[in-house]
Amino acid sequence: MKIQRFTDKEKARTAAQKALVALFAKHTNTPILFLSSGGSALELLDGLSFLNKKHLVTLGMLDERYSDKEEFSNFLSLTKTKFFFNMLTSGAMLIDTSLQHKESLLDMAERFNASLRGWRTIHPDGIVIATMGIGEDGHTAGIMSGMAEEEFGELFENDKVYVVGYDTEKKGEDRNRVTVTFPFLRLINHTVVYVIGREKEKALSSILLKKGNLYNTPARIIREMKDVSIFTDINK
């Protein structure tokens, strides 16, 4: 795990984008699964372009909100970016995680899980690249803390599934989430973590501490992942 600190958001974003371009260039002729986090991590896609053969790239999200409202959907937010349009029109494949008609939370999770496993079956030597963010509460992707410790482990450490759907029991219309699990995150080859804003200083500090656990701070999973680079404007 490497961390790069910058004096402002724009410098952090530019450096993170350069890191992504370098990762894609490293695997120019290899099938790539590129999964983006929602929220501020989507900012990294603005102006981003790769020289890779786009038909070898599959594009999707790390997690999704179980909601039929467009403003809550991570995938639909992705589709509004210029990056998405450029990738799609150049032949990239998609993993659509947006809610389908009359689809249950479980069905949505199983569809997403099947898509990830299907990609791996077709591309056993493919490379997975992801962007991740960190919430003020220390969550990452759609993995939230707050439930009983045993239930947390059973849900997110199940190595039989890549994706789970669950009720976060948080307030708001987007409380139901579909997210990749810890076992899947540990399989990702390269990860760019984008942490912007002073309000996330405490969460970032908790992640960087040598002692801690996933139950209280899910984003500490990045300490267990392969080739992780953190880019942040929190420079102390």
Backbone hydrogen bonds in HBPLUS format (Angstrom, degrees):
<---DONOR---> <-ACCEPTOR-->    atom                        ^
c    i                          cat <-CA-CA->   ^        H-A-AA   ^      H-
h    n   atom  resd res      DA  || num        DHA   H-A  angle D-A-AA Bond
n    s   type  num  typ     dist DA aas  dist angle  dist       angle   num
A0002-LYS N   A0228-VAL O   2.90 MM 226  6.31 158.1  1.95 152.2 159.0     1
A0230-ILE N   A0002-LYS O   2.72 MM 228  6.07 163.2  1.75 153.5 159.2     2
A0004-GLN N   A0230-ILE O   2.77 MM 226  6.04 159.4  1.81 157.0 162.8     3
A0232-THR N   A0004-GLN O   3.10 MM 228  6.48 157.2  2.15 165.4 169.9     4
A0006-PHE N   A0232-THR O   2.84 MM 226  6.16 146.1  1.95 153.2 164.2     5
A0012-ALA N   A0008-ASP O   3.25 MM   4  6.55 157.6  2.30 148.4 154.9     6
A0013-ARG N   A0009-LYS O   2.84 MM   4  6.09 159.5  1.88 155.7 161.8     7
A0014-THR N   A0010-GLU O   2.93 MM   4  6.07 163.8  1.95 148.6 152.9     8
A0015-ALA N   A0011-LYS O   3.08 MM   4  6.18 160.4  2.11 144.2 149.3     9
A0016-ALA N   A0012-ALA O   2.98 MM   4  6.15 156.5  2.04 146.6 153.2    10
A0017-GLN N   A0013-ARG O   2.94 MM   4  6.15 156.5  2.00 150.6 156.9    11
A0018-LYS N   A0014-THR O   3.02 MM   4  6.26 156.4  2.08 145.9 152.1    12
A0019-ALA N   A0015-ALA O   3.02 MM   4  6.26 148.6  2.12 142.5 151.1    13
A0020-LEU N   A0016-ALA O   3.03 MM   4  6.36 151.0  2.12 145.3 152.6    14
A0021-VAL N   A0017-GLN O   2.96 MM   4  6.26 163.3  1.98 154.5 158.5    15
A0022-ALA N   A0018-LYS O   2.98 MM   4  6.17 155.7  2.04 144.7 151.2    16
A0023-LEU N   A0019-ALA O   3.01 MM   4  6.25 149.3  2.10 143.5 151.7    17
A0024-PHE N   A0020-LEU O   3.02 MM   4  6.32 161.5  2.05 155.4 159.4    18
A0025-ALA N   A0021-VAL O   2.95 MM   4  6.14 157.2  2.01 146.8 153.7    19
A0026-LYS N   A0022-ALA O   3.01 MM   4  6.15 141.1  2.17 139.7 149.4    20
A0027-HIS N   A0024-PHE O   3.04 MM   3  5.28 142.2  2.19 102.9 113.7    21
A0030-THR N   A0027-HIS O   3.18 MM   3  5.26 167.5  2.20 116.6 116.6    22
A0127-ILE N   A0031-PRO O   2.91 MM  96  6.33 161.2  1.94 162.5 164.0    23
A0032-ILE N   A0056-LEU O   2.87 MM  24  6.22 157.2  1.92 147.4 154.2    24
A0058-THR N   A0032-ILE O   2.79 MM  26  6.20 157.3  1.84 163.1 170.6    25
A0033-LEU N   A0127-ILE O   2.84 MM  94  6.26 159.9  1.88 155.9 162.2    26
A0129-ILE N   A0033-LEU O   2.88 MM  96  6.17 162.6  1.91 156.2 161.7    27
A0034-PHE N   A0058-THR O   2.81 MM  24  6.08 166.6  1.82 172.6 177.2    28
A0060-GLY N   A0034-PHE O   3.02 MM  26  6.38 150.3  2.11 158.9 157.9    29
A0035-LEU N   A0129-ILE O   2.94 MM  94  6.41 156.7  1.99 157.4 162.6    30
A0131-THR N   A0035-LEU O   3.02 MM  96  6.59 146.9  2.14 153.3 161.6    31
A0036-SER N   A0060-GLY O   2.97 MM  24  6.41 161.6  2.00 142.6 142.3    32
A0062-LEU N   A0036-SER O   2.94 MM  26  5.76 145.7  2.06 140.0 138.8    33
A0042-LEU N   A0039-GLY O   3.12 MM   3  5.91 156.9  2.18 121.1 126.5    34
A0043-GLU N   A0040-SER O   2.95 MM   3  5.51 154.9  2.01 114.1 121.9    35
A0044-LEU N   A0041-ALA O   3.11 MM   3  5.71 155.0  2.17 113.1 119.5    36
A0045-LEU N   A0042-LEU O   3.07 MM   3  5.59 156.8  2.13 112.6 119.3    37
A0046-ASP N   A0043-GLU O   3.22 MM   3  5.56 155.6  2.28 108.4 115.3    38
A0048-LEU N   A0045-LEU O   3.09 MM   3  5.07 169.2  2.10 117.6 119.1    39
A0056-LEU N   A0053-LYS O   2.90 MM   3  5.70 163.2  1.93 125.1 130.7    40
A0057-VAL N   A0054-LYS O   3.01 MM   3  5.23 164.5  2.04 110.9 115.6    41
A0093-MET N   A0057-VAL O   2.90 MM  36  6.26 160.3  1.94 158.8 160.2    42
A0059-LEU N   A0093-MET O   2.87 MM  34  6.17 162.6  1.90 143.0 144.4    43
A0095-ILE N   A0059-LEU O   2.90 MM  36  6.15 146.2  2.02 161.2 157.2    44
A0180-VAL N   A0062-LEU O   3.25 MM 118  6.07 144.7  2.38 162.0 170.4    45
A0064-GLU N   A0178-VAL O   2.66 MM 114  5.08 161.9  1.69 160.2 163.7    46
A0178-VAL N   A0064-GLU O   2.83 MM 114  5.08 164.3  1.86 156.8 155.9    47
A0067-SER N   A0065-ARG O   3.00 MM   2  5.66 119.4  2.38 110.1  93.4    48
A0066-TYR N   A0176-ASN O   2.91 MM 110  5.32 173.4  1.91 142.1 142.9    49
A0072-PHE N   A0069-LYS O   3.01 MM   3  5.68 157.6  2.06 120.7 127.4    50
A0073-SER N   A0070-GLU O   3.24 MM   3  5.43 147.6  2.35 105.1 113.8    51
A0077-SER N   A0073-SER O   3.11 MM   4  6.27 143.0  2.25 137.8 147.6    52
A0078-LEU N   A0074-ASN O   2.95 MM   4  6.29 148.9  2.05 146.1 155.0    53
A0078-LEU N   A0075-PHE O   3.04 MM   3  4.94 114.8  2.48  91.6 107.5    54
A0079-THR N   A0075-PHE O   2.97 MM   4  6.35 149.1  2.07 147.5 155.9    55
A0080-LYS N   A0077-SER O   3.22 MM   3  5.42 150.2  2.31 102.4 111.0    56
A0081-THR N   A0078-LEU O   3.06 MM   3  5.61 168.7  2.07 120.4 123.5    57
A0085-PHE N   A0081-THR O   3.36 MM   4  6.76 162.2  2.39 146.2 149.8    58
A0086-ASN N   A0082-LYS O   2.94 MM   4  6.20 163.9  1.96 156.8 161.0    59
A0087-MET N   A0083-PHE O   2.93 MM   4  6.13 160.9  1.97 153.5 158.7    60
A0088-LEU N   A0084-PHE O   2.85 MM   4  5.98 167.7  1.87 156.6 160.3    61
A0089-THR N   A0085-PHE O   2.96 MM   4  6.04 169.6  1.98 151.8 154.9    62
A0090-SER N   A0087-MET O   3.21 MM   3  5.14 140.5  2.37  94.8 106.2    63
A0092-ALA N   A0087-MET O   2.99 MM   5  5.37 163.3  2.01 153.6 148.5    64
A0091-GLY N   A0088-LEU O   3.18 MM   3  5.42 165.7  2.20 109.0 112.4    65
A0103-GLU N   A0100-GLN O   3.17 MM   3  5.42 149.5  2.27 137.9 130.4    66
A0108-MET N   A0104-SER O   2.93 MM   4  6.13 157.1  1.98 149.4 155.4    67
A0109-ALA N   A0105-LEU O   3.07 MM   4  6.31 158.7  2.11 147.1 152.4    68
A0110-GLU N   A0106-LEU O   2.93 MM   4  6.15 160.2  1.96 151.3 156.9    69
A0111-ARG N   A0107-ASP O   2.90 MM   4  6.08 151.6  1.99 146.7 154.1    70
A0112-PHE N   A0108-MET O   3.07 MM   4  6.28 161.8  2.10 148.0 152.5    71
A0113-ASN N   A0109-ALA O   2.86 MM   4  6.03 163.5  1.89 150.8 156.0    72
A0114-ALA N   A0110-GLU O   2.88 MM   4  5.99 158.2  1.93 143.3 149.1    73
A0115-SER N   A0111-ARG O   3.01 MM   4  6.23 146.9  2.12 142.0 150.9    74
A0116-LEU N   A0112-PHE O   3.09 MM   4  6.44 157.7  2.14 154.1 158.7    75
A0117-ARG N   A0113-ASN O   3.00 MM   4  6.24 167.6  2.02 154.7 158.4    76
A0118-GLY N   A0114-ALA O   2.78 MM   4  5.77 149.6  1.87 139.9 149.4    77
A0119-TRP N   A0115-SER O   2.98 MM   4  6.15 154.0  2.04 142.0 148.4    78
A0120-ARG N   A0116-LEU O   3.09 MM   4  6.37 162.8  2.12 147.7 151.8    79
A0121-THR N   A0117-ARG O   2.91 MM   4  6.14 152.3  1.99 147.1 154.8    80
A0122-ILE N   A0118-GLY O   3.01 MM   4  6.23 159.0  2.06 150.5 155.3    81
A0123-HIS N   A0119-TRP O   2.80 MM   4  5.91 148.6  1.90 149.1 159.1    82
A0126-GLY N   A0123-HIS O   2.95 MM   3  4.96 166.5  1.97 112.9 115.3    83
A0189-ASN N   A0128-VAL O   3.01 MM  61  5.30 129.2  2.27 128.1 142.4    84
A0190-HIS N   A0128-VAL O   3.21 MM  62  6.65 156.7  2.27 156.8 161.7    85
A0130-ALA N   A0190-HIS O   2.99 MM  60  6.49 153.8  2.06 154.6 163.1    86
A0192-VAL N   A0130-ALA O   2.92 MM  62  6.37 160.8  1.96 157.4 162.1    87
A0132-MET N   A0192-VAL O   2.93 MM  60  6.28 151.2  2.02 144.7 148.0    88
A0194-TYR N   A0132-MET O   2.86 MM  62  6.23 163.1  1.89 171.3 169.3    89
A0135-GLY N   A0139-HIS O   2.91 MM   4  5.11 169.3  1.92 147.8 150.8    90
A0138-GLY N   A0135-GLY O   2.89 MM   3  5.09 163.1  1.92 112.5 116.6    91
A0219-ALA N   A0138-GLY O   2.91 MM  81  5.60 159.3  1.95 169.3 163.1    92
A0143-ILE N   A0140-THR O   2.92 MM   3  5.67 159.2  1.96 146.9 148.9    93
A0152-PHE N   A0148-ALA O   2.85 MM   4  6.07 156.7  1.91 158.6 166.4    94
A0153-GLY N   A0149-GLU O   3.06 MM   4  6.33 159.7  2.10 149.5 153.5    95
A0154-GLU N   A0150-GLU O   2.99 MM   4  6.24 162.3  2.03 151.5 156.4    96
A0155-LEU N   A0151-GLU O   2.98 MM   4  6.09 149.1  2.08 146.4 154.2    97
A0156-PHE N   A0152-PHE O   2.99 MM   4  6.07 176.4  1.99 157.3 158.5    98
A0157-GLU N   A0153-GLY O   2.91 MM   4  5.18 145.5  2.03 137.2 142.8    99
A0182-PHE N   A0156-PHE O   3.07 MM  26  5.81 152.0  2.15 149.1 157.6   100
A0161-VAL N   A0158-ASN O   3.37 MM   3  6.11 172.3  2.38 119.5 121.6   101
A0181-THR N   A0162-TYR O   2.83 MM  19  5.48 139.9  1.99 141.0 142.7   102
A0164-VAL N   A0179-THR O   2.94 MM  15  5.66 158.0  1.99 158.5 162.5   103
A0179-THR N   A0164-VAL O   2.90 MM  15  5.66 159.1  1.95 163.9 168.2   104
A0166-TYR N   A0177-ARG O   2.92 MM  11  5.66 156.4  1.97 158.8 166.7   105
A0177-ARG N   A0166-TYR O   2.95 MM  11  5.66 160.1  1.99 168.9 171.1   106
A0168-THR N   A0175-ARG O   3.02 MM   7  5.37 163.3  2.04 140.8 143.2   107
A0185-LEU N   A0181-THR O   3.07 MM   4  6.40 164.0  2.09 152.9 157.6   108
A0186-ARG N   A0182-PHE O   2.99 MM   4  6.23 151.3  2.07 157.4 164.4   109
A0187-LEU N   A0184-PHE O   2.85 MM   3  5.18 150.0  1.94 110.2 120.2   110
A0188-ILE N   A0185-LEU O   3.26 MM   3  5.45 154.2  2.33 104.5 111.7   111
A0191-THR N   A0227-ASP O   3.11 MM  36  6.37 166.9  2.13 152.6 151.7   112
A0229-SER N   A0191-THR O   2.99 MM  38  6.37 161.2  2.03 163.2 168.8   113
A0193-VAL N   A0229-SER O   2.82 MM  36  6.02 171.3  1.82 156.1 159.1   114
A0231-PHE N   A0193-VAL O   2.79 MM  38  6.12 160.6  1.82 168.8 173.6   115
A0195-VAL N   A0231-PHE O   2.97 MM  36  6.23 170.8  1.98 161.1 164.2   116
A0200-LYS N   A0197-GLY O   3.04 MM   3  5.79 167.0  2.05 121.1 125.1   117
A0201-GLU N   A0198-ARG O   3.01 MM   3  5.29 166.0  2.03 118.0 119.0   118
A0204-LEU N   A0200-LYS O   2.95 MM   4  6.17 164.8  1.97 157.8 161.9   119
A0205-SER N   A0201-GLU O   2.97 MM   4  6.14 159.6  2.02 148.3 154.1   120
A0206-SER N   A0202-LYS O   3.02 MM   4  6.26 151.4  2.10 145.5 152.9   121
A0207-ILE N   A0203-ALA O   3.12 MM   4  6.41 146.3  2.24 144.8 153.6   122
A0208-LEU N   A0204-LEU O   3.07 MM   4  6.34 148.8  2.17 148.6 157.0   123
A0209-LEU N   A0205-SER O   3.15 MM   4  6.35 126.9  2.44 141.8 154.1   124
A0217-THR N   A0213-ASN O   3.12 MM   4  6.18 157.4  2.17 145.1 152.1   125
A0220-ARG N   A0217-THR O   2.96 MM   3  5.83 169.4  1.97 130.2 133.6   126
A0221-ILE N   A0218-PRO O   3.10 MM   3  6.10 161.2  2.13 127.4 130.0   127
A0222-ILE N   A0219-ALA O   3.20 MM   3  6.18 172.5  2.20 125.3 126.0   128
A0223-ARG N   A0220-ARG O   2.97 MM   3  5.67 160.5  2.01 119.0 124.7   129
A0224-GLU N   A0221-ILE O   2.82 MM   3  5.33 156.4  1.87 116.7 124.6   130
A0225-MET N   A0222-ILE O   3.43 MM   3  5.05 159.7  2.48  93.2  99.0   131
